Amino acid sequence: MAIWHVYSDGIQADIPFNTDEDKVFGWNSIAICAEIAGVRVWVSEVNDTHLHSLVQGEEGPAEHYRTTLQQRLQRQYPTDRIYLTCDLVPAREDILTKFMYVYRNCLDFYRKLPGEYPWGCGHIYFSEKHHFHHGRRVGDLSVRARCKMFKTKQKLPPEWQYDWQGRILPESFVDYEAAEQFFGSPRAFIAFLYVRKKDEADMKQEIHRKYMESRSIQDLRRTGNRYSSRLCGRTLLKAPFAMRLKVAVRMIEEGLSGRTASLAKALYLQLDDLQLLV
């Protein structure tokens, strides 16, 4: 089982989700793109400036989810700098802590319990089903009405439900049962809910650092792909090892990067490969 934290960065972003309508689009995009990619959402939240989700799936589907979600958001908000990062969360305690970070994220600006925040799923964990929201079925919509409401041609599960705003209910797509089984008990859930302030501050700094590193890698990869296309007519992924080394040499010579781990990752190389270049 692999768990991934897919998120944008609130420090660098503009305010793409400023209105309720924008938050509906961001929230529904998480559900739709997870369905397209074949990953299971464990917890998610949309804020004014950014969004977070914790998803279960293999690396390929998780990356597909990230890219699909990013492309959908960028089409909707072309003037905003929306960039998503996908981090593997390897250890059990890290998963539980990161889950609570996403769950509690609204507390930074919304001074109520997560269960009351409308753009998250705080009310569904360890809760009786009669506390769940009930809406209208997606399957009762015509194809045209579904495409218009959810801004997608993707066929969605007919049993999914949505509310009066057109927001897909978290009960429909969040795998809360898997999350509950992972915690094991309400007692464990409550214990992890109260993260120390210092731990949370450290986590925010680490998330921001990884976001900036990933963004740097993507920028380097775009440049590397341009060089690779010029040199051999192929993208980096399809270029042979020797050609990727040539791209690295060219980028280093032109001062676009040093012999860094970020450049190695961007060009699908090992750091040791760069240290051997003359």
Secondary structure, DSSP 4 states (H G I P E B T S, - for coil): --EEEEE--TTT---TT-SHHHHHHHHHHHHHHHHHHT-EEEEEEE-SS-EEEEEES-HHHHHHHHHHHHHHHHHH-TTS----EEEE--SHHHHHHHHHHHHHGGGGT--S-GGG-TTB-TTSTT--GGGS---EEGGGS-HHHHHHHHT--SPPPTT-EE-TT-PBPHHHHB-HHHHHHHH-SHHHHHHHHS--HHHHHHHHHHHHHHHHHHHHHHHHHHHHHHHHHHHHSS-GGGS-HHHHHHHHHHHHHTTS--S-HHHHHHTT--HHHHHT--
